[in-house]
Amino acid sequence: MTNDGGLMQDRTAQLETEFINEYLVRFGHDPEVVRRSDDPKMRTLLREATLHASGQLATVAARARLLEDMQHGNTGNLRRPRR
């Protein structure tokens, strides 16, 4: 029996880092420079990027649960969108 929990945490951490980097680059910043900076504006930017990453990870997790439910036929809680 293997412990996939550590692997999943590593992948989640990597994905979080990618979302943070993506956010920082989108606003014209080098992620490594932002991380090393003591400038309060850069610290605020890094917090904003972290919040963005958290939201993105929540979206990924929700989609994964939805796909898993669909694969196992557990679609009873799904409703059709209103027209």
Secondary structure in CASP SS format (residue, H / E / C, confidence):
PFRMAT SS
TARGET T0000
AUTHOR 0000-0000-0000
METHOD secondary structure of the structure
MODEL  1
M C 1.00
T C 1.00
N C 1.00
D H 1.00
G H 1.00
G H 1.00
L H 1.00
M H 1.00
Q H 1.00
D H 1.00
R H 1.00
T H 1.00
A H 1.00
Q H 1.00
L H 1.00
E H 1.00
T H 1.00
E H 1.00
F H 1.00
I H 1.00
N H 1.00
E H 1.00
Y H 1.00
L H 1.00
V H 1.00
R H 1.00
F C 1.00
G C 1.00
H C 1.00
D C 1.00
P H 1.00
E H 1.00
V H 1.00
V H 1.00
R H 1.00
R H 1.00
S C 1.00
D C 1.00
D C 1.00
P H 1.00
K H 1.00
M H 1.00
R H 1.00
T H 1.00
L H 1.00
L H 1.00
R H 1.00
E H 1.00
A H 1.00
T H 1.00
L H 1.00
H H 1.00
A H 1.00
S H 1.00
G H 1.00
Q H 1.00
L H 1.00
A H 1.00
T H 1.00
V H 1.00
A H 1.00
A H 1.00
R H 1.00
A H 1.00
R H 1.00
L H 1.00
L H 1.00
E H 1.00
D H 1.00
M H 1.00
Q H 1.00
H C 1.00
G C 1.00
N C 1.00
T C 1.00
G C 1.00
N C 1.00
L C 1.00
R C 1.00
R C 1.00
P C 1.00
R C 1.00
R C 1.00
END
